[in-house]
Amino acid sequence: MTMSQQSPRLGKLPPMYDFILNSYAETRVGRCPSCEHKMHQRKVPLFIQVGPMHPVILNYTCRYCPDCDLLVAHQNDVEHFLATMFAELDPSVIGNDYLVMGTVERAMWRAGIKTPMSMGELLDNLHDFKRVLQFEYRPAGWYPDKDGTAEERRSGESTLSSSPDRRHGNGPTEARRKKRREKRRQERRSKGSKGR
């Protein structure tokens, strides 16, 4: 694991936690990928910027390693909560890119439930992440080793690497794929109704 590059801080509060957004839906992180100790749970208000300008505070239960001060969120869970939320508020936002920017003070999250906050107020109460790490998982199976012969791995293997950017956003997402499938279904339905 190497240190990530320092980039300008967005939040006014000191940075907290190293952070991983686990993109492997089939892999739940039960042990810390860094120190191998059993992970605990910690509920934190995650500040997520959904494009183009939809700030969201999601009170989410992350996996947490107190020894490494590491938070792990599961991408499919986060995307499910965002899709559910925006299905009611603004369905056109579902599938847009998003960025997990850090955590906010719990008092700020509670106040934001009652009264919407401006972006300036949110940034004043934002703790950036110290580092964003990439989690890579290689499932059990047969893999060639360095000299070209096959080697069996009976259990999965995970590695960590630093992200060039401290924050973490998404690439193609399940929510975006669902939105595209729904759009194709609607197009097929409209073509079918025109032919009758």
C-alpha positions in Angstrom: 0.0 0.0 0.0 1.4 3.4 -1.0 0.4 6.9 -0.1 -1.9 8.7 -2.5 -1.0 12.1 -3.9 -2.1 15.1 -1.8 -4.8 17.1 -3.5 -6.5 20.2 -2.3 -8.9 19.6 0.5 -12.6 20.3 0.0 -13.8 20.2 3.5 -13.1 22.7 6.2 -12.8 20.0 8.9 -9.7 17.8 9.4 -9.6 14.7 7.2 -10.8 11.4 8.8 -10.5 7.8 7.8 -8.9 5.9 4.9 -11.8 4.8 2.6 -12.6 2.0 0.2 -15.6 1.8 -2.0 -15.8 -2.0 -2.6 -17.1 -2.5 -6.2 -17.2 -6.4 -5.9 -20.9 -7.1 -5.1 -20.2 -10.8 -4.4 -17.4 -10.0 -2.0 -18.2 -8.7 1.5 -15.3 -7.4 3.5 -15.3 -9.2 6.8 -11.6 -8.8 7.6 -9.5 -5.7 7.1 -7.6 -6.0 3.7 -4.6 -4.3 5.3 -4.1 -5.9 8.7 -6.4 -9.0 8.4 -8.2 -8.2 11.8 -12.0 -8.7 12.0 -13.8 -5.5 10.9 -16.5 -3.8 13.0 -19.4 -1.7 11.9 -19.6 2.0 12.1 -22.6 4.1 10.9 -21.4 7.4 9.4 -23.1 10.2 7.4 -21.4 9.9 4.0 -21.4 13.0 1.9 -22.0 12.0 -1.8 -22.1 14.4 -4.7 -24.4 13.0 -7.4 -24.0 14.7 -10.8 -24.6 17.3 -11.9 -25.5 19.1 -8.6 -27.3 16.8 -6.2 -25.5 16.7 -2.8 -26.7 13.8 -0.6 -25.9 12.8 2.9 -26.4 9.1 3.4 -26.3 7.7 6.9 -24.7 4.4 6.0 -23.3 1.5 8.0 -19.7 0.9 6.8 -17.3 -1.8 7.8 -14.6 -0.3 10.0 -11.1 -1.3 11.1 -10.1 0.7 14.2 -6.5 -0.4 14.0 -6.1 1.0 10.4 -8.8 3.7 10.7 -10.3 2.3 7.5 -13.9 2.6 6.4 -15.3 0.2 3.7 -18.6 0.9 1.9 -20.1 -1.6 -0.5 -20.8 0.1 -3.9 -23.9 -1.9 -4.7 -25.5 -1.0 -1.4 -24.7 2.7 -1.8 -26.1 2.7 -5.4 -29.2 0.9 -4.2 -29.9 3.6 -1.6 -29.3 6.4 -4.1 -31.5 4.8 -6.7 -34.3 4.3 -4.1 -34.0 7.9 -2.9 -33.9 9.4 -6.4 -36.8 7.2 -7.7 -39.1 9.4 -5.5 -37.3 12.7 -5.8 -36.0 12.9 -9.4 -35.8 9.6 -11.5 -33.8 11.4 -14.2 -30.8 11.4 -11.8 -30.7 7.6 -11.4 -27.5 6.3 -13.1 -25.6 9.6 -13.0 -22.0 9.6 -11.8 -21.4 10.2 -8.2 -18.5 10.9 -5.9 -18.2 9.9 -2.2 -16.4 13.0 -0.9 -16.1 12.3 2.9 -18.2 12.3 6.0 -20.1 15.1 7.7 -20.7 15.9 11.4 -23.6 13.9 12.8 -25.3 17.1 14.1 -25.2 18.5 10.5 -26.8 15.4 9.1 -29.6 15.6 11.7 -30.1 19.3 10.9 -30.1 18.6 7.2 -33.0 16.2 7.6 -35.2 19.0 8.7 -33.8 21.9 6.6 -32.0 21.6 3.3 -28.4 22.9 3.5 -26.4 25.0 1.0 -23.3 23.5 -0.6 -21.2 26.0 1.5 -22.7 24.8 4.7 -22.1 21.2 3.7 -18.4 21.9 2.9 -18.0 23.7 6.2 -18.9 20.5 8.0 -17.2 18.0 5.7 -14.3 15.7 6.8 -12.4 14.7 3.6 -10.9 11.2 3.6 -7.2 10.9 4.4 -6.7 8.5 1.6 -8.9 6.5 -0.8 -7.7 3.0 -1.5 -8.6 0.6 -4.3 -9.7 -2.9 -3.3 -8.9 -5.6 -5.7 -10.1 -9.2 -5.3 -9.0 -12.3 -7.2 -11.3 -15.3 -6.6 -10.1 -18.8 -6.0 -9.1 -20.8 -9.1 -6.2 -21.8 -11.2 -3.8 -19.0 -12.2 -0.4 -19.1 -13.9 2.5 -18.3 -11.6 5.6 -16.3 -12.6 7.3 -19.2 -14.5 4.2 -20.0 -16.5 3.0 -23.1 -14.7 -0.5 -23.3 -13.3 -1.0 -22.7 -9.6 -4.2 -23.3 -7.6 -5.6 -20.7 -5.2 -8.0 -22.4 -2.8 -9.2 -19.1 -1.3 -9.7 -15.6 -2.7 -6.9 -13.0 -2.5 -7.4 -9.3 -2.0 -4.9 -6.4 -2.5 -5.0 -2.7 -1.7 -3.6 0.1 -3.8 -3.8 3.9 -3.5 -6.1 5.9 -5.7 -4.5 8.8 -7.6 -7.4 10.9 -6.3 -8.4 10.9 -2.6 -12.0 10.7 -3.4 -13.9 7.9 -5.1 -16.6 8.0 -7.7 -18.1 5.4 -9.9 -17.7 4.0 -13.3 -20.4 2.2 -15.1 -22.9 1.3 -12.4 -25.7 -1.2 -11.9 -28.1 1.7 -11.5 -27.0 3.1 -14.9 -27.4 -0.3 -16.5 -30.9 -0.7 -15.0 -31.8 2.8 -16.3 -30.7 1.8 -19.8 -32.6 -1.5 -19.7 -35.8 0.4 -18.6 -35.4 2.9 -21.4 -35.0 0.1 -24.0 -38.2 -1.6 -22.6 -40.1 1.6 -22.9 -38.9 2.1 -26.5 -40.0 -1.5 -27.3 -43.4 -0.9 -25.7 -43.9 2.4 -27.6 -42.9 0.7 -30.9 -45.3 -2.2 -30.2 -48.2 0.1 -29.5 -47.6 2.1 -32.7 -47.7 -1.1 -34.8 -51.2 -2.0 -33.6 
